[in-house]
Amino acid sequence: MGARILKVSVSVLVLAVLIFVVVTPVGPVPGFLLGGTETEVPAAWGDTRSIDEIRFEVSSGLLPRVVIIWVVQFEGDLYVVGDGKSGWVGMLDQGGSVRMRIGDKTYSLNAQRVKNNLVPILEAYQGKYRADYPEIVNSFPQAMESVKSAGVFRLSTKSEKLGQSDPSDAR
């Protein structure tokens, strides 16, 4: 009887761990749960240099995709960068509603694809992470070469209308 209870307990525990791993992002593997407390977007982000990773939720259907990615602040705006072939970049395509978690705070935002003046944003992105992650950043193509393959998105408040023009055009 005791062995049977132990078997059932272990099975339940293994199942719970598997479900947790499948629904939450772990390293490069995306998940479905973002978590955190919904928080109003601040008027200004302040200094984000110490924020290495964020959880980022993109949804284009029934289930969202949550990934752990890097974020960079450039000229007061937040940007996320991904390989143009990555799943979340493909789901977001030209932009749309997203949610971002920093620490325990979750923000509902708009993401707008940036198509012009990408080099300074990509240089800021690589510059932010080069000191702490030199092996990873040094494996990236130079910013000028990344323009062809990177998906770069500016994050803005939900109240900011997603305009027809690229926000980087004004820079």
C-alpha positions as CSV (number, residue, x, y, z in Angstrom):
1,M,0.0,0.0,0.0
2,G,2.8,2.4,1.0
3,A,4.7,1.7,-2.3
4,R,1.6,2.4,-4.3
5,I,1.1,5.8,-2.6
6,L,4.7,6.6,-3.2
7,K,4.3,5.7,-6.9
8,V,1.2,7.9,-7.3
9,S,2.9,10.8,-5.4
10,V,6.0,10.6,-7.6
11,S,3.9,10.4,-10.8
12,V,1.9,13.5,-9.7
13,L,5.1,15.3,-8.9
14,V,6.6,14.5,-12.2
15,L,3.4,15.5,-14.0
16,A,3.3,18.8,-12.2
17,V,7.0,19.5,-13.0
18,L,6.4,18.7,-16.7
19,I,3.3,21.0,-16.9
20,F,5.3,23.8,-15.2
21,V,8.2,23.4,-17.7
22,V,5.9,23.3,-20.7
23,V,3.8,26.4,-19.7
24,T,6.6,28.7,-18.4
25,P,9.6,29.9,-20.4
26,V,12.9,28.3,-19.4
27,G,16.0,29.7,-21.1
28,P,15.5,29.6,-24.9
29,V,12.4,27.4,-24.6
30,P,9.2,29.5,-24.8
31,G,6.2,29.0,-22.5
32,F,2.6,30.2,-22.1
33,L,2.5,31.9,-18.7
34,L,3.8,35.4,-18.1
35,G,2.8,35.9,-14.5
36,G,3.5,39.1,-12.5
37,T,1.2,41.9,-11.3
38,E,-0.5,44.0,-14.0
39,T,1.0,47.5,-13.5
40,E,0.4,50.8,-15.1
41,V,3.1,51.8,-17.7
42,P,5.3,54.6,-16.2
43,A,5.5,57.9,-18.0
44,A,9.3,57.3,-18.3
45,W,11.1,54.0,-17.8
46,G,14.1,55.4,-15.8
47,D,17.4,53.7,-15.9
48,T,17.0,50.2,-17.4
49,R,20.8,49.4,-17.7
50,S,20.6,46.9,-14.8
51,I,17.7,45.0,-16.3
52,D,19.2,42.0,-18.2
53,E,16.2,39.9,-19.1
54,I,12.5,40.4,-19.4
55,R,9.6,38.0,-20.0
56,F,7.8,39.0,-23.2
57,E,4.4,37.7,-24.2
58,V,3.3,37.7,-27.9
59,S,-0.1,36.4,-28.9
60,S,-1.4,35.7,-32.3
61,G,-4.0,33.1,-31.6
62,L,-5.4,30.9,-28.9
63,L,-2.2,30.5,-26.9
64,P,0.4,33.2,-26.2
65,R,4.1,32.6,-26.5
66,V,6.2,33.8,-23.6
67,V,10.0,34.2,-24.2
68,I,12.8,35.4,-22.0
69,I,14.7,38.1,-24.0
70,W,16.9,41.1,-23.6
71,V,15.7,44.7,-23.7
72,V,17.5,47.9,-24.4
73,Q,16.6,51.5,-23.9
74,F,17.6,53.9,-26.6
75,E,16.7,57.6,-26.5
76,G,14.2,57.0,-23.8
77,D,12.3,54.2,-25.6
78,L,12.4,50.5,-24.9
79,Y,13.3,48.1,-27.7
80,V,13.3,44.3,-28.0
81,V,15.4,42.6,-30.7
82,G,15.1,39.1,-32.1
83,D,16.3,37.0,-35.0
84,G,13.9,37.5,-37.9
85,K,13.4,33.8,-38.1
86,S,12.4,33.3,-34.4
87,G,8.9,32.3,-33.5
88,W,8.0,35.3,-31.5
89,V,9.2,37.7,-34.2
90,G,7.1,35.9,-36.8
91,M,4.1,36.0,-34.5
92,L,4.5,39.7,-33.9
93,D,5.3,40.4,-37.6
94,Q,4.7,44.2,-38.0
95,G,3.7,44.9,-34.4
96,G,0.7,44.6,-32.1
97,S,-0.2,44.1,-28.5
98,V,2.3,42.5,-26.2
99,R,2.9,42.2,-22.5
100,M,6.3,42.6,-20.8
101,R,7.3,41.4,-17.3
102,I,10.1,43.1,-15.5
103,G,10.6,41.6,-12.0
104,D,7.1,41.1,-10.6
105,K,5.5,43.9,-12.7
106,T,3.7,43.2,-15.9
107,Y,3.0,45.9,-18.5
108,S,0.6,45.9,-21.4
109,L,2.2,47.5,-24.4
110,N,2.2,48.0,-28.1
111,A,5.2,46.8,-30.1
112,Q,5.9,48.5,-33.4
113,R,8.4,47.1,-35.8
114,V,11.2,49.5,-36.6
115,K,12.4,49.5,-40.2
116,N,14.6,52.6,-40.4
117,N,17.7,53.8,-38.5
118,L,18.3,50.4,-37.0
119,V,22.0,50.6,-36.6
120,P,22.1,52.9,-33.6
121,I,19.5,50.8,-31.8
122,L,21.4,47.5,-32.6
123,E,24.7,49.1,-31.5
124,A,23.0,50.2,-28.2
125,Y,21.6,46.6,-27.7
126,Q,25.0,45.0,-28.4
127,G,26.8,47.6,-26.3
128,K,24.6,47.0,-23.3
129,Y,25.2,43.3,-23.1
130,R,28.8,43.0,-24.4
131,A,30.5,43.4,-21.0
132,D,28.4,40.8,-19.2
133,Y,27.8,38.3,-22.1
134,P,30.9,38.8,-24.4
135,E,30.7,35.2,-25.9
136,I,27.1,35.7,-26.9
137,V,27.3,39.2,-28.2
138,N,30.6,38.6,-30.1
139,S,28.8,35.8,-31.9
140,F,26.2,38.3,-33.3
141,P,26.8,39.9,-36.7
142,Q,27.9,43.5,-36.5
143,A,25.0,46.0,-36.2
144,M,25.2,47.0,-39.9
145,E,24.9,43.3,-40.9
146,S,22.1,42.6,-38.4
147,V,19.8,45.1,-40.1
148,K,19.0,42.5,-42.8
149,S,18.0,39.7,-40.3
150,A,16.9,41.3,-37.0
151,G,13.4,42.0,-35.8
152,V,13.5,45.2,-33.9
153,F,10.4,46.5,-32.0
154,R,9.8,49.7,-30.1
155,L,7.6,49.2,-27.1
156,S,5.0,51.9,-26.3
157,T,2.0,52.4,-24.1
158,K,-1.4,51.1,-25.2
159,S,-2.6,54.7,-25.3
160,E,0.0,55.6,-28.0
161,K,-1.6,54.9,-31.3
162,L,0.3,52.6,-33.6
163,G,1.0,55.0,-36.3
164,Q,1.6,54.4,-40.0
165,S,5.2,55.8,-39.8
166,D,8.2,54.2,-38.3
167,P,9.0,55.8,-34.9
168,S,12.7,55.9,-35.8
169,D,12.0,58.1,-38.8
170,A,11.9,61.1,-36.5
171,R,15.4,60.4,-35.1
